[in-house]
Amino acid sequence: MLGSHQTQVILAGEITTEAATLYAYGTNFSNLTPQRVAAVVMSGGRERHLIEDTFNAQKNNGIGLEHIFCAHATASKNDDTMMQVAQVLWTLTCRGGLQRLYEWARRATEQGLAQALWEGLRAARLPPDLPPLGQIRFGFT
């Protein structure tokens, strides 16, 4: 039981010449048949593993996403959300646009692409007739 929900746990292993790995999957499916176990492990379980790999890369190799310890839980959540949005925008820019359109971007590292984009933004002049900086607030009434 997980709270008031009935849960099942599936343990699956994988042995290769390099390592032995044990995977654990939690599900709310009842009446687990061999076919349902295979469906959980092969579809949803592997997808979750890919998501965890992405978070691990963001924490250790990418944008520096870490647990923020602060006095305001909302500020911590907002920081994590903004870092996730930044990662999505970077992925769309890098892999979705630049690397599909330009040969030089396919040969460059992500760090090289980031440096090239920074230099381009730094060298660009803003038009003089821009509206003043400020906030736009949307009211919901």
C-alpha positions in Angstrom: 0.0 0.0 0.0 1.2 3.5 -0.9 -1.1 5.8 1.1 -4.6 4.6 0.2 -3.4 3.2 -3.2 -2.8 -0.5 -3.9 0.6 -0.9 -5.5 2.7 -3.6 -7.0 6.4 -3.8 -7.3 8.2 -5.5 -10.2 11.8 -6.5 -9.9 13.7 -7.2 -13.2 17.3 -7.9 -13.7 19.8 -7.7 -16.5 23.1 -9.4 -16.6 25.8 -8.5 -19.2 29.5 -9.3 -19.4 30.2 -5.9 -17.8 27.7 -5.6 -15.0 24.6 -7.0 -13.4 21.7 -4.5 -12.9 18.5 -4.7 -10.9 15.5 -2.5 -11.9 12.5 -1.9 -9.6 9.2 -0.7 -11.0 6.2 0.4 -9.1 2.8 0.3 -10.7 -0.9 0.5 -9.7 -1.8 -2.3 -12.2 -3.6 -5.1 -10.5 -3.7 -8.7 -11.7 -0.1 -8.7 -13.1 0.2 -11.3 -15.8 3.5 -12.0 -17.6 2.2 -9.9 -20.5 1.4 -6.9 -18.2 4.8 -7.2 -16.5 6.5 -7.1 -19.9 4.4 -4.1 -20.9 5.3 -2.2 -17.8 9.0 -3.0 -18.0 9.4 -2.4 -21.7 7.3 0.7 -22.2 6.9 2.8 -19.1 9.8 1.6 -17.1 12.4 2.3 -19.7 11.0 5.8 -20.4 11.4 6.7 -16.7 15.0 5.5 -16.9 15.6 7.9 -19.8 14.1 10.8 -17.8 16.4 9.9 -14.9 19.4 9.9 -17.2 18.4 13.4 -18.4 18.1 14.7 -14.8 21.5 13.1 -14.0 23.1 14.9 -16.9 21.5 18.2 -15.9 22.8 17.8 -12.4 26.3 16.6 -13.1 27.3 17.6 -16.7 24.9 20.3 -17.9 23.1 23.2 -16.4 24.1 22.7 -12.8 20.7 21.7 -11.6 21.0 20.8 -7.9 18.8 20.8 -4.9 18.4 24.4 -3.7 18.3 24.8 0.0 16.7 28.1 1.0 14.2 29.5 3.4 11.6 29.9 0.7 10.3 26.7 -0.8 8.5 28.7 -3.6 11.8 30.4 -4.6 13.5 27.0 -4.8 10.7 25.6 -7.0 10.8 28.6 -9.2 14.6 28.3 -9.6 14.3 24.6 -10.6 11.5 25.4 -13.0 13.4 28.2 -14.7 16.5 25.9 -15.0 14.3 23.2 -16.7 12.8 25.8 -19.1 16.4 27.0 -19.9 17.4 23.4 -20.6 14.4 22.8 -22.9 15.1 26.1 -24.8 18.7 25.2 -25.2 17.9 21.7 -26.5 15.4 23.2 -29.0 17.9 25.8 -30.1 20.9 23.5 -30.3 19.5 20.3 -31.6 16.2 21.5 -33.1 17.5 24.4 -35.0 21.2 25.0 -35.3 22.4 21.5 -35.8 19.7 20.8 -38.3 20.3 23.9 -40.4 24.0 24.5 -40.3 26.9 22.1 -41.0 29.3 24.0 -38.7 26.8 23.5 -35.8 26.9 19.7 -36.4 30.6 19.7 -36.0 30.7 22.0 -32.9 30.4 20.9 -29.3 27.6 22.2 -27.2 30.0 24.4 -25.3 31.3 25.8 -28.6 27.7 26.5 -29.7 27.0 28.3 -26.5 30.1 30.4 -26.9 29.2 31.3 -30.5 25.7 32.3 -29.5 27.0 34.4 -26.6 29.4 36.2 -28.9 26.7 36.8 -31.4 24.4 38.2 -28.8 27.2 40.4 -27.3 28.0 41.8 -30.7 24.4 42.5 -31.7 23.2 46.1 -31.3 19.7 46.6 -29.9 17.4 49.0 -31.8 17.2 52.4 -30.2 13.3 52.5 -30.4 12.7 49.5 -28.0 10.0 50.1 -25.4 11.2 50.6 -21.8 12.1 47.6 -19.8 9.5 46.4 -17.3 7.3 43.6 -16.4 4.2 42.4 -18.2 1.6 41.0 -15.8 -1.4 39.1 -16.9 -4.5 39.4 -14.8 -6.9 36.6 -14.4 -10.3 37.8 -13.4 
